[in-house]
Amino acid sequence: MKNKNRISILVMVVYMTACGPQKNVINKDKNESESVIYLNENTYLLTETANDKTYGYEKSNPIKVGGVNENSGPRNERRFLNALLGPNGEEVKYYRDGSCCAFKTPNGIIDNYGMLDKYRISWKGNKDTLDIFINMYDKENLKIPMGLTAKKK
């Protein structure tokens, strides 16, 4: 009976350690001046709106979520997209519309090249969808694209 109780306590301690509260810091690398934090495992906390109207909307200025070297690139893309809301706080729907736009990067998988992922986002009351371009090879401080808002704590 004593061994059963000890095992139960040990299992509970291991579970609480492994599944306890997540730290807020996800990653930080040489291209980031701030740590990336998140609301939960699947959603970043975005607090700053981009000053540049091309941020995320143009192939030449994609959102750099990084993660390809840690096998979390697609997950980081979804973490970013899950944080977005429409201009008036509307829930956003998105889908991946494919890859495009090969570019040179030291983090590329094949011959130092990467591909951007293109997502289409929409929300209730919006007639059109927006294209968002995301780079999962490189990282930088994440911002809210102009015209959109983000979930809060």
DRENKOLMI-161963 format. One record per atom (N, C-alpha, C): atom name; x, y, z. Coordinates in nm, 4 decimals, padded with zeros to 6 digits. Layout:
# residues N
+------+----------+----------+----------+
! atom !        u !        v !        w !
+------+----------+----------+----------+
!   CA !        X !        Y !        Z !
...
+------+----------+----------+----------+
***
This chain:
# residues 153
+------+----------+----------+----------+
! atom !        u !        v !        w !
+------+----------+----------+----------+
!    N !  00.0813 ! -00.1198 !  00.0000 !
!   CA !  00.0000 !  00.0000 !  00.0000 !
!    C !  00.0860 !  00.1268 !  00.0000 !
!    N !  00.1941 !  00.1249 !  00.0792 !
!   CA !  00.2820 !  00.2411 !  00.0836 !
!    C !  00.3452 !  00.2662 ! -00.0529 !
!    N !  00.3861 !  00.1594 ! -00.1215 !
!   CA !  00.4472 !  00.1748 ! -00.2540 !
!    C !  00.3484 !  00.2335 ! -00.3536 !
!    N !  00.2208 !  00.1940 ! -00.3440 !
!   CA !  00.1185 !  00.2484 ! -00.4333 !
!    C !  00.1037 !  00.3986 ! -00.4133 !
!    N !  00.1031 !  00.4428 ! -00.2884 !
!   CA !  00.0922 !  00.5856 ! -00.2589 !
!    C !  00.2141 !  00.6622 ! -00.3100 !
!    N !  00.3330 !  00.6040 ! -00.2921 !
!   CA !  00.4551 !  00.6690 ! -00.3395 !
!    C !  00.4528 !  00.6828 ! -00.4919 !
!    N !  00.4095 !  00.5787 ! -00.5585 !
!   CA !  00.4015 !  00.5815 ! -00.7051 !
!    C !  00.2997 !  00.6863 ! -00.7488 !
!    N !  00.1865 !  00.6921 ! -00.6822 !
!   CA !  00.0848 !  00.7919 ! -00.7169 !
!    C !  00.1380 !  00.9331 ! -00.7001 !
!    N !  00.2095 !  00.9569 ! -00.5909 !
!   CA !  00.2658 !  01.0892 ! -00.5664 !
!    C !  00.3710 !  01.1210 ! -00.6724 !
!    N !  00.4566 !  01.0245 ! -00.7047 !
!   CA !  00.5597 !  01.0444 ! -00.8057 !
!    C !  00.4974 !  01.0760 ! -00.9420 !
!    N !  00.3951 !  01.0028 ! -00.9799 !
!   CA !  00.3261 !  01.0265 ! -01.1072 !
!    C !  00.2661 !  01.1661 ! -01.1082 !
!    N !  00.2069 !  01.2071 ! -00.9960 !
!   CA !  00.1463 !  01.3395 ! -00.9875 !
!    C !  00.2524 !  01.4496 ! -00.9999 !
!    N !  00.3673 !  01.4332 ! -00.9359 !
!   CA !  00.4742 !  01.5323 ! -00.9432 !
!    C !  00.5273 !  01.5422 ! -01.0862 !
!    N !  00.5492 !  01.4279 ! -01.1512 !
!   CA !  00.5975 !  01.4283 ! -01.2894 !
!    C !  00.4949 !  01.4958 ! -01.3794 !
!    N !  00.3679 !  01.4647 ! -01.3624 !
!   CA !  00.2621 !  01.5246 ! -01.4439 !
!    C !  00.2571 !  01.6753 ! -01.4241 !
!    N !  00.2633 !  01.7196 ! -01.2999 !
!   CA !  00.2557 !  01.8631 ! -01.2722 !
!    C !  00.3768 !  01.9363 ! -01.3291 !
!    N !  00.4930 !  01.8718 ! -01.3256 !
!   CA !  00.6132 !  01.9338 ! -01.3805 !
!    C !  00.6046 !  01.9428 ! -01.5318 !
!    N !  00.5632 !  01.8350 ! -01.5952 !
!   CA !  00.5572 !  01.8309 ! -01.7417 !
!    C !  00.4423 !  01.9121 ! -01.7977 !
!    N !  00.3304 !  01.9176 ! -01.7298 !
!   CA !  00.2100 !  01.9812 ! -01.7842 !
!    C !  00.1717 !  02.1087 ! -01.7121 !
!    N !  00.2602 !  02.1599 ! -01.6297 !
!   CA !  00.2292 !  02.2804 ! -01.5535 !
!    C !  00.2257 !  02.4035 ! -01.6418 !
!    N !  00.2158 !  02.5197 ! -01.5808 !
!   CA !  00.2084 !  02.6440 ! -01.6574 !
!    C !  00.3283 !  02.6604 ! -01.7498 !
!    N !  00.3031 !  02.7084 ! -01.8687 !
!   CA !  00.4080 !  02.7310 ! -01.9667 !
!    C !  00.4749 !  02.8652 ! -01.9380 !
!    N !  00.6040 !  02.8721 ! -01.9648 !
!   CA !  00.6736 !  02.9997 ! -01.9555 !
!    C !  00.6253 !  03.0885 ! -02.0679 !
!    N !  00.6326 !  03.2172 ! -02.0481 !
!   CA !  00.5887 !  03.3109 ! -02.1509 !
!    C !  00.6897 !  03.3281 ! -02.2629 !
!    N !  00.8173 !  03.3024 ! -02.2377 !
!   CA !  00.9180 !  03.3240 ! -02.3402 !
!    C !  00.9217 !  03.2030 ! -02.4323 !
!    N !  00.9068 !  03.2273 ! -02.5614 !
!   CA !  00.9136 !  03.1184 ! -02.6583 !
!    C !  01.0527 !  03.1101 ! -02.7185 !
!    N !  01.1016 !  03.2171 ! -02.7729 !
!   CA !  01.2325 !  03.2124 ! -02.8340 !
!    C !  01.2911 !  03.3518 ! -02.8427 !
!    N !  01.4179 !  03.3532 ! -02.8580 !
!   CA !  01.4869 !  03.4797 ! -02.8795 !
!    C !  01.6129 !  03.4460 ! -02.9584 !
!    N !  01.6339 !  03.5148 ! -03.0665 !
!   CA !  01.7576 !  03.4928 ! -03.1388 !
!    C !  01.8186 !  03.6258 ! -03.1776 !
!    N !  01.9283 !  03.6201 ! -03.2521 !
!   CA !  02.0037 !  03.7418 ! -03.2819 !
!    C !  01.9246 !  03.8450 ! -03.3595 !
!    N !  01.8160 !  03.8065 ! -03.4276 !
!   CA !  01.7373 !  03.9017 ! -03.5048 !
!    C !  01.6222 !  03.9618 ! -03.4249 !
!    N !  01.6033 !  03.9149 ! -03.3043 !
!   CA !  01.4954 !  03.9675 ! -03.2212 !
!    C !  01.5535 !  04.0553 ! -03.1113 !
!    N !  01.4905 !  04.1692 ! -03.0895 !
!   CA !  01.5355 !  04.2523 ! -02.9789 !
!    C !  01.4501 !  04.2263 ! -02.8554 !
!    N !  01.3373 !  04.1593 ! -02.8723 !
!   CA !  01.2496 !  04.1264 ! -02.7602 !
!    C !  01.2160 !  03.9784 ! -02.7644 !
!    N !  01.1843 !  03.9215 ! -02.6505 !
!   CA !  01.1384 !  03.7840 ! -02.6460 !
!    C !  00.9951 !  03.7772 ! -02.6956 !
!    N !  00.9616 !  03.6647 ! -02.7571 !
!   CA !  00.8254 !  03.6436 ! -02.8035 !
!    C !  00.7482 !  03.5790 ! -02.6881 !
!    N !  00.6315 !  03.6341 ! -02.6563 !
!   CA !  00.5476 !  03.5754 ! -02.5516 !
!    C !  00.4170 !  03.5292 ! -02.6135 !
!    N !  00.3427 !  03.4488 ! -02.5395 !
!   CA !  00.2191 !  03.3977 ! -02.5965 !
!    C !  00.1086 !  03.3895 ! -02.4940 !
!    N ! -00.0134 !  03.3865 ! -02.5478 !
!   CA ! -00.1316 !  03.3752 ! -02.4620 !
!    C ! -00.1511 !  03.2319 ! -02.4161 !
!    N ! -00.1253 !  03.1382 ! -02.5055 !
!   CA ! -00.1291 !  02.9956 ! -02.4752 !
!    C ! -00.0364 !  02.9263 ! -02.5735 !
!    N ! -00.0278 !  02.7963 ! -02.5702 !
!   CA !  00.0656 !  02.7231 ! -02.6555 !
!    C !  00.0447 !  02.7504 ! -02.8041 !
!    N ! -00.0749 !  02.7892 ! -02.8427 !
!   CA ! -00.1086 !  02.8031 ! -02.9839 !
!    C ! -00.1319 !  02.9466 ! -03.0285 !
!    N ! -00.1037 !  03.0444 ! -02.9421 !
!   CA ! -00.1336 !  03.1833 ! -02.9759 !
!    C ! -00.0287 !  03.2773 ! -02.9178 !
!    N !  00.0364 !  03.3535 ! -03.0064 !
!   CA !  00.1283 !  03.4564 ! -02.9604 !
!    C !  00.0508 !  03.5738 ! -02.9019 !
!    N !  00.1167 !  03.6498 ! -02.8168 !
!   CA !  00.0638 !  03.7762 ! -02.7677 !
!    C !  00.1311 !  03.8859 ! -02.8495 !
!    N !  00.0540 !  03.9517 ! -02.9335 !
!   CA !  00.1047 !  04.0601 ! -03.0174 !
!    C !  00.0588 !  04.1918 ! -02.9568 !
!    N !  00.1514 !  04.2831 ! -02.9350 !
!   CA !  00.1161 !  04.4082 ! -02.8682 !
!    C !  00.1441 !  04.5325 ! -02.9506 !
!    N !  00.2249 !  04.5194 ! -03.0533 !
!   CA !  00.2658 !  04.6364 ! -03.1317 !
!    C !  00.2134 !  04.6262 ! -03.2747 !
!    N !  00.1588 !  04.7361 ! -03.3245 !
!   CA !  00.1117 !  04.7409 ! -03.4630 !
!    C !  00.2240 !  04.7928 ! -03.5519 !
!    N !  00.2381 !  04.7316 ! -03.6686 !
!   CA !  00.3415 !  04.7722 ! -03.7634 !
!    C !  00.3166 !  04.9144 ! -03.8127 !
!    N !  00.4223 !  04.9879 ! -03.8374 !
!   CA !  00.4129 !  05.1215 ! -03.8959 !
!    C !  00.4090 !  05.1145 ! -04.0479 !
!    N !  00.4540 !  05.0033 ! -04.1018 !
!   CA !  00.4678 !  04.9854 ! -04.2458 !
!    C !  00.3455 !  04.9130 ! -04.3012 !
!    N !  00.2751 !  04.9757 ! -04.3936 !
!   CA !  00.1528 !  04.9165 ! -04.4487 !
!    C !  00.1800 !  04.7928 ! -04.5331 !
!    N !  00.3070 !  04.7659 ! -04.5698 !
!   CA !  00.3386 !  04.6461 ! -04.6477 !
!    C !  00.3680 !  04.5253 ! -04.5588 !
!    N !  00.3875 !  04.5476 ! -04.4277 !
!   CA !  00.4255 !  04.4390 ! -04.3359 !
!    C !  00.3237 !  04.3256 ! -04.3395 !
!    N !  00.3697 !  04.2104 ! -04.3864 !
!   CA !  00.2851 !  04.0927 ! -04.3936 !
!    C !  00.2021 !  04.0834 ! -04.5202 !
!    N !  00.1728 !  04.1963 ! -04.5824 !
!   CA !  00.0868 !  04.1983 ! -04.7003 !
!    C !  00.1636 !  04.1864 ! -04.8315 !
!    N !  00.2925 !  04.2162 ! -04.8278 !
!   CA !  00.3750 !  04.2121 ! -04.9485 !
!    C !  00.4776 !  04.0995 ! -04.9360 !
!    N !  00.5050 !  04.0332 ! -05.0465 !
!   CA !  00.6050 !  03.9262 ! -05.0489 !
!    C !  00.7412 !  03.9781 ! -05.0044 !
!    N !  00.7672 !  04.1037 ! -05.0335 !
!   CA !  00.8973 !  04.1624 ! -05.0000 !
!    C !  00.9102 !  04.1988 ! -04.8522 !
!    N !  00.8020 !  04.1887 ! -04.7758 !
!   CA !  00.8041 !  04.2250 ! -04.6339 !
!    C !  00.7204 !  04.1252 ! -04.5522 !
!    N !  00.7604 !  03.9972 ! -04.5540 !
!   CA !  00.6809 !  03.8957 ! -04.4844 !
!    C !  00.6976 !  03.9023 ! -04.3328 !
!    N !  00.6077 !  03.8383 ! -04.2633 !
!   CA !  00.6154 !  03.8249 ! -04.1177 !
!    C !  00.7125 !  03.7109 ! -04.0891 !
!    N !  00.8145 !  03.7387 ! -04.0111 !
!   CA !  00.9213 !  03.6415 ! -03.9858 !
!    C !  00.9013 !  03.5761 ! -03.8497 !
!    N !  00.8384 !  03.4568 ! -03.8516 !
!   CA !  00.8078 !  03.3858 ! -03.7276 !
!    C !  00.9149 !  03.2847 ! -03.6890 !
!    N !  01.0023 !  03.2486 ! -03.7826 !
!   CA !  01.1082 !  03.1520 ! -03.7548 !
!    C !  01.0564 !  03.0157 ! -03.7149 !
!    N !  01.1471 !  02.9327 ! -03.6693 !
!   CA !  01.1098 !  02.8018 ! -03.6181 !
!    C !  01.1453 !  02.6838 ! -03.7056 !
!    N !  01.1828 !  02.7063 ! -03.8305 !
!   CA !  01.2098 !  02.5929 ! -03.9189 !
!    C !  01.3230 !  02.5058 ! -03.8645 !
!    N !  01.4234 !  02.5659 ! -03.8043 !
!   CA !  01.5366 !  02.4889 ! -03.7509 !
!    C !  01.5013 !  02.4120 ! -03.6240 !
!    N !  01.3927 !  02.4501 ! -03.5584 !
!   CA !  01.3480 !  02.3811 ! -03.4369 !
!    C !  01.2257 !  02.2935 ! -03.4649 !
!    N !  01.1936 !  02.2742 ! -03.5930 !
!   CA !  01.0752 !  02.1965 ! -03.6341 !
!    C !  00.9457 !  02.2562 ! -03.5812 !
!    N !  00.9404 !  02.3891 ! -03.5683 !
!   CA !  00.8179 !  02.4534 ! -03.5222 !
!    C !  00.7720 !  02.5648 ! -03.6163 !
!    N !  00.8241 !  02.5672 ! -03.7385 !
!   CA !  00.7880 !  02.6721 ! -03.8331 !
!    C !  00.6389 !  02.6823 ! -03.8599 !
!    N !  00.5730 !  02.5728 ! -03.9053 !
!   CA !  00.4287 !  02.5802 ! -03.9298 !
!    C !  00.3495 !  02.6139 ! -03.8031 !
!    N !  00.3937 !  02.5622 ! -03.6903 !
!   CA !  00.3248 !  02.5924 ! -03.5645 !
!    C !  00.3386 !  02.7405 ! -03.5293 !
!    N !  00.4567 !  02.7966 ! -03.5527 !
!   CA !  00.4766 !  02.9395 ! -03.5269 !
!    C !  00.3885 !  03.0233 ! -03.6183 !
!    N !  00.3722 !  02.9800 ! -03.7428 !
!   CA !  00.2826 !  03.0516 ! -03.8340 !
!    C !  00.1406 !  03.0536 ! -03.7778 !
!    N !  00.0939 !  02.9372 ! -03.7314 !
!   CA ! -00.0420 !  02.9307 ! -03.6742 !
!    C ! -00.0514 !  03.0102 ! -03.5447 !
!    N !  00.0538 !  03.0093 ! -03.4638 !
!   CA !  00.0533 !  03.0900 ! -03.3405 !
!    C !  00.0333 !  03.2376 ! -03.3735 !
!    N !  00.0991 !  03.2829 ! -03.4795 !
!   CA !  00.0842 !  03.4221 ! -03.5205 !
!    C ! -00.0580 !  03.4474 ! -03.5708 !
!    N ! -00.1050 !  03.3647 ! -03.6613 !
!   CA ! -00.2377 !  03.3841 ! -03.7202 !
!    C ! -00.3488 !  03.3718 ! -03.6159 !
!    N ! -00.3326 !  03.2833 ! -03.5191 !
!   CA ! -00.4322 !  03.2665 ! -03.4126 !
!    C ! -00.4440 !  03.3908 ! -03.3258 !
!    N ! -00.3410 !  03.4745 ! -03.3256 !
!   CA ! -00.3422 !  03.5958 ! -03.2439 !
!    C ! -00.4181 !  03.7101 ! -03.3102 !
!    N ! -00.4399 !  03.7017 ! -03.4398 !
!   CA ! -00.5003 !  03.8133 ! -03.5130 !
!    C ! -00.6512 !  03.8217 ! -03.4967 !
!    N ! -00.7010 !  03.9437 ! -03.5009 !
!   CA ! -00.8441 !  03.9731 ! -03.5031 !
!    C ! -00.8682 !  04.0753 ! -03.6132 !
!    N ! -00.9926 !  04.0861 ! -03.6573 !
!   CA ! -01.0282 !  04.1872 ! -03.7560 !
!    C ! -01.0115 !  04.3267 ! -03.6983 !
!    N ! -01.0370 !  04.4295 ! -03.7783 !
!   CA ! -01.0143 !  04.5677 ! -03.7340 !
!    C ! -01.0977 !  04.6092 ! -03.6134 !
!    N ! -01.2126 !  04.5460 ! -03.5959 !
!   CA ! -01.2993 !  04.5784 ! -03.4815 !
!    C ! -01.3081 !  04.4633 ! -03.3823 !
!    N ! -01.2049 !  04.3798 ! -03.3806 !
!   CA ! -01.2013 !  04.2679 ! -03.2862 !
!    C ! -01.2736 !  04.1433 ! -03.3342 !
!    N ! -01.3055 !  04.1350 ! -03.4620 !
!   CA ! -01.3753 !  04.0175 ! -03.5156 !
!    C ! -01.2822 !  03.8955 ! -03.5168 !
!    N ! -01.3398 !  03.7786 ! -03.4934 !
!   CA ! -01.2631 !  03.6543 ! -03.5049 !
!    C ! -01.2194 !  03.6372 ! -03.6496 !
!    N ! -01.0957 !  03.5969 ! -03.6676 !
!   CA ! -01.0384 !  03.5796 ! -03.8007 !
!    C ! -01.0370 !  03.4315 ! -03.8374 !
!    N ! -01.0681 !  03.4038 ! -03.9630 !
!   CA ! -01.0531 !  03.2686 ! -04.0180 !
!    C ! -00.9400 !  03.2760 ! -04.1188 !
!    N ! -00.8642 !  03.1686 ! -04.1288 !
!   CA ! -00.7536 !  03.1673 ! -04.2243 !
!    C ! -00.7354 !  03.0286 ! -04.2821 !
!    N ! -00.6739 !  03.0265 ! -04.3984 !
!   CA ! -00.6314 !  02.9000 ! -04.4560 !
!    C ! -00.5035 !  02.9229 ! -04.5354 !
!    N ! -00.4245 !  02.8180 ! -04.5430 !
!   CA ! -00.2985 !  02.8260 ! -04.6162 !
!    C ! -00.3285 !  02.8121 ! -04.7641 !
!    N ! -00.2788 !  02.9075 ! -04.8427 !
!   CA ! -00.3034 !  02.9101 ! -04.9861 !
!    C ! -00.1805 !  02.8624 ! -05.0634 !
!    N ! -00.0850 !  02.8011 ! -04.9959 !
!   CA !  00.0322 !  02.7464 ! -05.0619 !
!    C !  00.1597 !  02.8203 ! -05.0298 !
!    N !  00.2662 !  02.7755 ! -05.0951 !
!   CA !  00.3974 !  02.8377 ! -05.0803 !
!    C !  00.4308 !  02.9116 ! -05.2078 !
!    N !  00.5155 !  03.0112 ! -05.1939 !
!   CA !  00.5578 !  03.0879 ! -05.3102 !
!    C !  00.6917 !  03.1531 ! -05.2821 !
!    N !  00.7414 !  03.2188 ! -05.3799 !
!   CA !  00.8424 !  03.3224 ! -05.3613 !
!    C !  00.9712 !  03.2737 ! -05.2961 !
!    N !  01.0464 !  03.1912 ! -05.3667 !
!   CA !  01.1749 !  03.1444 ! -05.3147 !
!    C !  01.2645 !  03.2631 ! -05.2826 !
!    N !  01.3396 !  03.2523 ! -05.1738 !
!   CA !  01.4313 !  03.3592 ! -05.1343 !
!    C !  01.5530 !  03.2987 ! -05.0667 !
!    N !  01.6625 !  03.3693 ! -05.0726 !
!   CA !  01.7879 !  03.3264 ! -05.0125 !
!    C !  01.7849 !  03.3579 ! -04.8631 !
!    N !  01.8272 !  03.2613 ! -04.7814 !
!   CA !  01.8352 !  03.2801 ! -04.6373 !
!    C !  01.9393 !  03.1840 ! -04.5802 !
!    N !  02.0171 !  03.2267 ! -04.4817 !
!   CA !  02.1129 !  03.1347 ! -04.4208 !
!    C !  02.0436 !  03.0196 ! -04.3471 !
!    N !  01.9141 !  03.0324 ! -04.3225 !
!   CA !  01.8382 !  02.9288 ! -04.2522 !
!    C !  01.7642 !  02.8361 ! -04.3478 !
!    N !  01.7858 !  02.8520 ! -04.4782 !
!   CA !  01.7179 !  02.7693 ! -04.5779 !
!    C !  01.7577 !  02.6238 ! -04.5675 !
!    N !  01.6683 !  02.5390 ! -04.6072 !
!   CA !  01.6917 !  02.3952 ! -04.5964 !
!    C !  01.7696 !  02.3425 ! -04.7171 !
!    N !  01.7369 !  02.3887 ! -04.8367 !
!   CA !  01.8033 !  02.3412 ! -04.9574 !
!    C !  01.8793 !  02.4564 ! -05.0213 !
!    N !  02.0115 !  02.4435 ! -05.0270 !
!   CA !  02.0985 !  02.5446 ! -05.0885 !
!    C !  02.0718 !  02.6864 ! -05.0371 !
!    N !  02.0425 !  02.7005 ! -04.9096 !
!   CA !  02.0163 !  02.8304 ! -04.8472 !
!    C !  01.8991 !  02.9055 ! -04.9100 !
!    N !  01.7971 !  02.8327 ! -04.9500 !
!   CA !  01.6741 !  02.8933 ! -05.0001 !
!    C !  01.5572 !  02.8530 ! -04.9117 !
!    N !  01.4626 !  02.9438 ! -04.8995 !
!   CA !  01.3382 !  02.9172 ! -04.8296 !
!    C !  01.2219 !  02.9582 ! -04.9186 !
!    N !  01.1023 !  02.9246 ! -04.8752 !
!   CA !  00.9798 !  02.9631 ! -04.9461 !
!    C !  00.8879 !  03.0323 ! -04.8460 !
!    N !  00.8183 !  03.1332 ! -04.8907 !
!   CA !  00.7174 !  03.1977 ! -04.8074 !
!    C !  00.5904 !  03.1147 ! -04.8091 !
!    N !  00.5148 !  03.1197 ! -04.7019 !
!   CA !  00.3813 !  03.0608 ! -04.6995 !
!    C !  00.2805 !  03.1731 ! -04.7125 !
!    N !  00.1823 !  03.1509 ! -04.7959 !
!   CA !  00.0780 !  03.2509 ! -04.8203 !
!    C ! -00.0508 !  03.2021 ! -04.7539 !
!    N ! -00.1077 !  03.2873 ! -04.6706 !
!   CA ! -00.2344 !  03.2574 ! -04.6035 !
!    C ! -00.3396 !  03.3575 ! -04.6492 !
!    N ! -00.4634 !  03.3125 ! -04.6536 !
!   CA ! -00.5778 !  03.3999 ! -04.6830 !
!    C ! -00.6550 !  03.4146 ! -04.5534 !
!    N ! -00.6824 !  03.5380 ! -04.5118 !
!   CA ! -00.7584 !  03.5589 ! -04.3888 !
!    C ! -00.8850 !  03.6385 ! -04.4188 !
!    N ! -00.9865 !  03.6114 ! -04.3399 !
!   CA ! -01.1134 !  03.6826 ! -04.3547 !
!    C ! -01.1811 !  03.6884 ! -04.2187 !
!    N ! -01.2865 !  03.7668 ! -04.2098 !
!   CA ! -01.3662 !  03.7766 ! -04.0886 !
!    C ! -01.5066 !  03.8174 ! -04.1286 !
!    N ! -01.6001 !  03.7939 ! -04.0396 !
!   CA ! -01.7397 !  03.8249 ! -04.0661 !
!    C ! -01.7556 !  03.9736 ! -04.0974 !
!    N ! -01.8269 !  04.0022 ! -04.2038 !
!   CA ! -01.8498 !  04.1400 ! -04.2440 !
!    C ! -01.7479 !  04.1916 ! -04.3440 !
!    N ! -01.6426 !  04.1156 ! -04.3683 !
!   CA ! -01.5407 !  04.1549 ! -04.4653 !
!    C ! -01.5709 !  04.0870 ! -04.5979 !
!    N ! -01.5846 !  04.1636 ! -04.7032 !
!   CA ! -01.6188 !  04.1083 ! -04.8345 !
!    C ! -01.5027 !  04.0340 ! -04.8981 !
!    N ! -01.3832 !  04.0805 ! -04.8755 !
!   CA ! -01.2649 !  04.0229 ! -04.9393 !
!    C ! -01.1785 !  03.9494 ! -04.8376 !
!    N ! -01.0893 !  03.8664 ! -04.8891 !
!   CA ! -00.9890 !  03.8050 ! -04.8033 !
!    C ! -00.8584 !  03.8818 ! -04.8213 !
!    N ! -00.7761 !  03.8781 ! -04.7202 !
!   CA ! -00.6444 !  03.9417 ! -04.7251 !
!    C ! -00.5388 !  03.8342 ! -04.7411 !
!    N ! -00.4344 !  03.8644 ! -04.8148 !
!   CA ! -00.3195 !  03.7753 ! -04.8247 !
!    C ! -00.2168 !  03.8162 ! -04.7208 !
!    N ! -00.1671 !  03.7174 ! -04.6477 !
!   CA ! -00.0611 !  03.7387 ! -04.5501 !
!    C !  00.0547 !  03.6474 ! -04.5882 !
!    N !  00.1744 !  03.7024 ! -04.5961 !
!   CA !  00.2934 !  03.6251 ! -04.6301 !
!    C !  00.3778 !  03.6052 ! -04.5054 !
!    N !  00.4149 !  03.4779 ! -04.4812 !
!   CA !  00.4888 !  03.4435 ! -04.3596 !
!    C !  00.6166 !  03.3677 ! -04.3945 !
!    N !  00.7239 !  03.4059 ! -04.3273 !
!   CA !  00.8557 !  03.3457 ! -04.3417 !
!    C !  00.8835 !  03.2666 ! -04.2149 !
!    N !  00.8933 !  03.1333 ! -04.2263 !
!   CA !  00.9212 !  03.0508 ! -04.1087 !
!    C !  01.0705 !  03.0183 ! -04.0951 !
!    N !  01.1529 !  03.0785 ! -04.1794 !
!   CA !  01.2966 !  03.0531 ! -04.1757 !
!    C !  01.3713 !  03.1540 ! -04.0902 !
!    N !  01.3250 !  03.2759 ! -04.0901 !
!   CA !  01.3926 !  03.3837 ! -04.0184 !
!    C !  01.2994 !  03.4408 ! -03.9114 !
!    N !  01.3605 !  03.5067 ! -03.8109 !
!   CA !  01.2830 !  03.5629 ! -03.7003 !
!    C !  01.3076 !  03.7122 ! -03.6873 !
!    N !  01.2073 !  03.7822 ! -03.6431 !
!   CA !  01.2215 !  03.9214 ! -03.6013 !
!    C !  01.1042 !  03.9526 ! -03.5098 !
!    N !  01.1060 !  04.0692 ! -03.4481 !
!   CA !  00.9958 !  04.1068 ! -03.3601 !
!    C !  00.8650 !  04.1015 ! -03.4384 !
!    N !  00.7668 !  04.0375 ! -03.3804 !
!   CA !  00.6378 !  04.0227 ! -03.4473 !
!    C !  00.5481 !  04.1415 ! -03.4176 !
!    N !  00.4783 !  04.1867 ! -03.5197 !
!   CA !  00.3876 !  04.3001 ! -03.5058 !
!    C !  00.2530 !  04.2652 ! -03.5679 !
!    N !  00.1549 !  04.3446 ! -03.5356 !
!   CA !  00.0209 !  04.3296 ! -03.5920 !
!    C !  00.0193 !  04.4047 ! -03.7253 !
!    N ! -00.0180 !  04.3384 ! -03.8337 !
!   CA ! -00.0256 !  04.4109 ! -03.9616 !
!    C ! -00.1278 !  04.5230 ! -03.9526 !
!    N ! -00.0974 !  04.6348 ! -04.0198 !
!   CA ! -00.1879 !  04.7509 ! -04.0194 !
!    C ! -00.3278 !  04.7084 ! -04.0670 !
!    N ! -00.4305 !  04.7634 ! -04.0014 !
!   CA ! -00.5678 !  04.7318 ! -04.0374 !
!    C ! -00.6261 !  04.6165 ! -03.9585 !
!    N ! -00.5430 !  04.5467 ! -03.8826 !
!   CA ! -00.5894 !  04.4350 ! -03.8003 !
!    C ! -00.5644 !  04.4669 ! -03.6530 !
!    N ! -00.6217 !  04.3866 ! -03.5655 !
!   CA ! -00.5959 !  04.3982 ! -03.4229 !
!    C ! -00.5538 !  04.2612 ! -03.3735 !
!    N ! -00.5317 !  04.2466 ! -03.2430 !
!   CA ! -00.4861 !  04.1179 ! -03.1889 !
!    C ! -00.5542 !  04.0890 ! -03.0562 !
!    N ! -00.5571 !  03.9606 ! -03.0239 !
!   CA ! -00.6132 !  03.9154 ! -02.8967 !
!    C ! -00.5302 !  03.9705 ! -02.7826 !
!    N ! -00.5973 !  03.9936 ! -02.6702 !
!   CA ! -00.5294 !  04.0460 ! -02.5514 !
!    C ! -00.5359 !  03.9426 ! -02.4404 !
!    N ! -00.4568 !  03.9685 ! -02.3385 !
!   CA ! -00.4542 !  03.8776 ! -02.2206 !
!    C ! -00.5903 !  03.8691 ! -02.1563 !
+------+----------+----------+----------+
***
